[in-house]
Amino acid sequence: MSRKKLWLIIGGAVAVVVIGGGTVFALTRSDSNNQADTEPTTSTTTTTKPLPVWPLTGLPDAKASGPAHPAIVVKMDNSPDARPQTGINEADVVYELLVEGITRYALVFHSNLVDPVGPVRSARSSDIDLVADLSTPLFSWSGANGGVIGEVAAAARKGILIDASYDAAAPAYYRSNDRQAPHNLYVHLPQLLELKAPDNPANPAPIFNFRKVATTPPTTTTSSSTTTSKKSSSTTTTIAPATTTTTSLPGAPTPGFTLDFGGVVVDYVWNPATKGWSRLQVDQTHPRAKSPTLDTAGVQVSPANVIVQFIEYGQSPSDSRSPMALTVGSGKVLVFTDGRAIAGTWSRPTADKPTTYTANDGTPILLTPGRTWVALPRAGSTIATLDQPTADAFLAIKG
């Protein structure tokens, strides 16, 4: 397997300009006409407005203008016994962060409240700052030590989150009979929303900047006229060009990469078929031949964007053995989107504000509309690119 440090590849920026064009069609029909009167010319114009977009994915969808509701954050297991997880492919955003020797997920649901989701696991001190920019989300979790339980309760009193744990909303949770505890707790998101949504719900504010593509549909104009002096009639339909946006794509083409969290190693491979980064992870019960990260339906995780945000880890004030992700501050970042890698920095001065991502040339990093995974490895963790043959071989693995 041929690999090389990613930093050697992304030193330069490559700009690609994507320009969309429109086409005008004219359909004309002529025939004889013996009418004695001249009829007035009529014209009808129909314009379709752009669809609204979901705040956390940037994807256009008519449903995005429906009733507002908060995001739901679900803590999810990533141990070998938890795989495959349920609902992991439906989250708008997934955070992956270190716990004791392994990683754990925090899944953010808003555009699709899939049912059910799990396995649900415990809260950690890291979670309070992690979710503080999501406009008071429902926080779904189960179990923690007394100190963390107190931290979640304090965050709820401050309006940072709404406690939607198993203890606070037990009717929305159930234990599956096909797995062993603690890897068998699942949650019904629609029911959780009914039980714990605030009286005046609101959608979460956007936390990412998305690049724009063609956003305005074509305008259709139809006109018809009849004139007896020329004994002819004509009908013309014109489809005007759609409004398009010129998009600059910085960074370097990247077939895939390997990220070592420190004990947990994951691979992401650019998949042209899904327009996403297909995820793989080898562990004690999943050798390379079974390494794709799948949901319970057998679909491989393949988000449109992967953000590798290098952070510092401290010590949890509630458990000296538990690492605490420090997501307020600044550091280096690698953003993988549309088959490319963009190097830059991240900054988050306060927990109530979203993280900003800036490329090395000083411009904002724009994501592709769609789902986003945010990996939070320790600063200094190893990341390396995959060569094309290795990426192709990984992509061929079906699990």
VEXFIPA-318016 format. One record per residue (C-alpha): residue in one letter; x, y, z. Coordinates in steps of 0.05 Angstrom, whole numbers, padded with zeros to 5 digits, always signed. Each point is the difference from the previous one (the first is absolute). Layout:
N
AXYZ;...
//
This chain:
399
M+00000+00000+00000;S+00030+00066-00022;R-00013+00059+00046;K+00029+00069+00011;K-00012+00056+00049;L-00059+00041-00020;W+00035+00065+00016;L+00046-00012-00059;I-00058-00004-00048;I-00042+00059+00021;G+00053+00054-00001;G-00028+00031-00063;A-00071+00019-00020;V-00034-00020-00064;A-00058+00041-00025;V-00054-00029-00044;V-00053+00044-00028;V-00068-00033-00011;I-00045+00041-00045;G-00070-00022-00016;G-00034+00021-00063;G-00072+00004-00023;T-00034-00020-00064;V-00056+00035-00038;F-00049-00043-00038;A-00050+00029-00051;L-00056-00043-00026;T-00038+00032-00059;R-00061-00026-00036;S-00031+00031-00062;D-00063-00018-00038;S-00055+00031-00042;N-00053+00041+00035;N-00064+00031-00030;Q-00022+00038+00061;A-00026+00070-00015;D+00017+00032+00066;T+00067+00016+00032;E+00006-00027+00072;P+00042+00036+00052;T+00069-00026+00020;T+00002-00035+00067;S+00061-00014+00043;T+00009-00044+00062;T+00062-00003+00043;T+00012-00052+00054;T+00058+00005+00048;T+00018-00052+00052;K+00031+00026+00064;P+00061-00035+00029;L-00015-00053+00053;P+00016+00015+00073;V+00061-00036+00028;W+00013-00039+00064;P+00045+00041+00046;L+00049-00056+00018;T+00008-00032-00069;G-00012+00058-00048;L-00043-00047-00042;P-00062+00028-00035;D-00065-00033+00021;A-00073+00024+00000;K-00007-00033+00069;A+00052+00048+00028;S-00055+00053+00005;G-00043-00045+00043;P-00011+00008+00075;A+00063+00020+00038;H+00031-00048+00050;P+00066-00005+00037;A+00057-00045-00019;I+00008-00065+00038;V+00070-00023+00021;V+00008-00074+00014;K+00061-00029+00033;M+00017-00065-00038;D+00045-00059+00014;N+00059-00016-00046;S+00025-00063+00034;P+00005-00064-00043;D-00062-00028+00034;A-00041+00061-00020;R+00011-00009-00075;P-00040+00006-00043;Q-00035+00060+00029;T-00071+00022-00016;G-00013+00069-00028;I+00073+00018-00008;N-00010+00016-00074;E-00057+00049+00013;A+00033+00050+00045;D+00013+00069-00028;V+00066+00005+00039;V+00041-00052+00036;Y+00056+00016+00049;E+00052-00053+00016;L+00042+00011+00062;L+00045-00038+00046;V-00023-00034+00064;E+00038-00054+00039;G+00040-00037-00053;I-00053+00004-00055;T-00042+00053-00034;R-00073+00018+00010;Y-00050+00037-00043;A-00047+00058+00011;L-00052-00001-00055;V-00039+00063-00016;F-00069-00011-00031;H-00045+00054-00029;S-00019-00009-00073;N-00020-00073+00011;L-00024-00027+00067;V+00013-00072-00018;D-00031-00053+00046;P+00032-00034+00038;V+00072+00021+00015;G+00053-00036+00041;P+00035-00028+00038;V-00005+00060+00046;R+00058+00009+00049;S+00023+00044+00057;A+00013+00074+00003;R+00070+00029+00011;S+00028+00067+00023;S+00020+00013-00072;D-00073+00003-00022;I-00019+00066+00033;D+00043+00045-00043;L-00008-00046-00060;V-00075+00012-00006;A-00003+00072+00026;D-00003+00030-00071;L-00062-00040-00020;S-00053+00048+00026;T-00020-00040+00062;P-00007-00071-00029;L-00033-00059+00033;F+00057-00042+00029;S-00012-00075-00002;W+00046-00043+00044;S-00001-00055+00052;G+00044-00008+00061;A+00058+00039+00028;N+00036+00010+00065;G-00028+00048+00051;G+00046+00057-00022;V-00021-00003-00073;I-00073-00006+00020;G+00009+00065+00038;E+00035+00033-00060;V-00059-00018-00046;A-00050+00026+00051;A+00038+00065+00007;A+00002+00007-00076;A-00075-00010-00003;R-00012+00054+00052;K+00043+00048-00042;G-00040-00015-00063;I+00059-00033-00036;L-00039-00064-00011;I-00065-00036+00018;D+00011-00064+00040;A-00034-00055-00040;S+00036-00058+00032;Y-00028-00068+00016;D-00014+00023+00071;A-00036+00064-00025;A-00040-00032-00056;A-00004-00075+00012;P-00061-00014-00043;A+00040+00019-00062;Y+00053-00053+00013;Y+00001-00076-00004;R+00048-00058+00007;S+00012-00046-00060;N+00000-00075+00012;D+00051-00015-00053;R+00060+00032+00035;Q+00032+00000+00068;A-00002+00060+00047;P+00026+00053-00002;H-00001-00004-00076;N-00075-00010-00007;L-00034+00066+00019;Y-00038+00036-00056;V-00041+00064-00005;H-00061+00021-00040;L+00017+00070-00024;P-00071+00022-00018;Q-00026-00021+00068;L+00059+00033+00034;L-00017+00065-00035;E-00073-00005+00022;L+00021-00011+00072;K+00055+00052+00006;A-00008+00054-00053;P-00007+00071+00029;D-00065+00040-00005;N+00028+00046-00054;P+00046-00044-00040;A+00051+00028-00049;N+00046-00029-00052;P+00074-00002+00014;A+00043+00055-00030;P+00048-00021-00055;I+00069-00021+00025;F+00035-00009-00068;N+00011+00041-00062;F-00021-00037-00063;R+00021+00015-00071;K-00055+00017-00048;V-00018-00035-00064;A-00056+00017-00050;T-00055+00023+00047;T-00053+00035-00043;P-00042-00045-00045;P-00014+00020-00073;T-00054+00051-00017;T-00050-00024-00052;T-00035+00052-00044;T-00056-00019-00049;S-00029+00047-00052;S-00050-00010-00056;S-00028+00044-00055;T-00047-00006-00060;T-00003+00049-00059;T-00049-00009-00058;S+00036+00045-00049;K+00057-00050-00004;K-00047-00059+00009;S+00047-00033+00049;S+00005-00015+00074;S+00061-00012+00043;T+00016-00024+00069;T+00068+00011+00032;T+00025-00029+00065;T+00065+00026+00028;I+00038-00031+00058;A+00047+00052+00029;P+00066-00021+00030;A+00002-00019+00073;T+00039+00046+00045;T+00067-00033+00016;T+00056+00016+00047;T+00074-00003-00016;T+00033-00044+00054;S+00074-00001+00016;L+00024-00067+00026;P+00066+00008+00037;G+00044-00056+00026;A+00030-00062-00031;P-00035-00061-00029;T+00004-00056+00052;P-00021-00073-00012;G-00006-00013+00075;F+00035+00004+00067;T+00015-00038+00064;L-00009+00033+00068;D+00030-00029+00064;F-00037+00025+00061;G+00050-00036+00044;G-00024-00072+00005;V-00058+00009-00048;V+00018+00004-00074;V-00052+00020-00052;D+00003+00006-00076;Y-00040+00045-00046;V-00001-00011-00075;W-00030+00048-00051;N-00058-00037-00033;P-00022+00031-00067;A-00064-00042+00001;T-00025+00030+00066;K+00037+00067-00007;G+00024-00013+00071;W+00056-00027+00043;S-00012-00074+00014;R+00022-00018+00070;L+00036-00063+00024;Q+00026-00022+00069;V+00038-00062+00019;D-00010-00025+00072;Q+00001-00064+00040;T-00060-00031-00034;H+00003+00037-00067;P+00061-00020-00041;R+00015+00037-00065;A-00049-00043-00039;K-00056+00023+00047;S+00026+00069+00015;P-00051+00045-00036;T-00041+00041+00050;L-00071-00023-00015;D-00068+00015+00028;T-00048-00055+00018;A-00029+00003-00071;G+00069-00017-00028;V+00014+00069-00029;Q+00070+00027+00008;V+00011+00067+00034;S+00020+00050-00055;P-00008+00073+00021;A+00009+00057-00049;N+00051+00033+00046;V+00051-00023+00051;I+00031+00052+00045;V+00063-00022+00037;Q+00006+00051+00055;F+00062-00009+00043;I-00014+00019+00072;E+00031-00004+00069;Y-00027-00048+00052;G-00002+00015+00073;Q-00024-00040+00060;S-00073-00005+00019;P-00015+00036+00066;S-00047-00058+00015;D+00046-00058-00016;S+00076+00002-00001;R+00001-00059-00047;S-00044+00033-00053;P+00030+00045-00053;M-00037+00066-00012;A-00004+00028-00070;L+00017+00074+00000;T-00042+00026-00059;V+00006+00074+00019;G+00065+00030-00024;S+00037-00006-00066;G+00045-00047-00039;K+00014-00035-00066;V-00053-00031-00044;L-00005-00042-00063;V-00066+00003-00037;F-00017-00055-00050;T-00055+00019-00049;D-00017-00016-00072;G+00060-00046-00007;R+00050+00052+00024;A+00039+00018+00062;I+00003+00071+00026;A+00050+00019+00054;G-00014+00057+00049;T-00016+00019+00071;W-00060-00003+00045;S-00022+00051+00052;R-00054+00002+00053;P+00008+00055+00052;T-00062-00018+00040;A-00042-00063+00007;D-00065+00034-00021;K+00029+00018-00069;P+00012-00049-00057;T+00070-00018-00022;T+00028+00038-00059;Y+00045-00034-00050;T+00050+00041-00040;A+00045-00024-00056;N+00074+00015+00001;D-00011+00055-00052;G-00047+00036+00048;T-00066-00017-00034;P-00058-00035+00035;I-00003-00075-00012;L-00066-00017-00034;L-00030-00069+00007;T-00041-00038-00050;P-00074-00001+00019;G-00014-00066+00034;R+00018-00039+00063;T+00064+00016+00037;W+00044-00042+00046;V+00046+00037+00047;A+00059-00041+00026;L+00032+00029+00063;P+00069-00033+00006;R+00053+00023+00049;A+00046+00053-00028;G+00060-00035-00031;S-00038-00062-00019;T+00023-00035-00064;I-00037+00010-00065;A+00024-00027-00067;T-00027-00003-00070;L-00018-00064-00037;D+00026-00011-00070;Q-00052-00013-00054;P+00009-00077-00004;T-00007-00006+00076;A-00061+00046-00001;D-00031-00042-00056;A+00013-00064+00038;F-00032+00028+00063;L-00060+00024-00039;A-00010-00069-00029;I-00010-00030+00070;K-00073-00012+00013;G+00004-00023+00072;
//
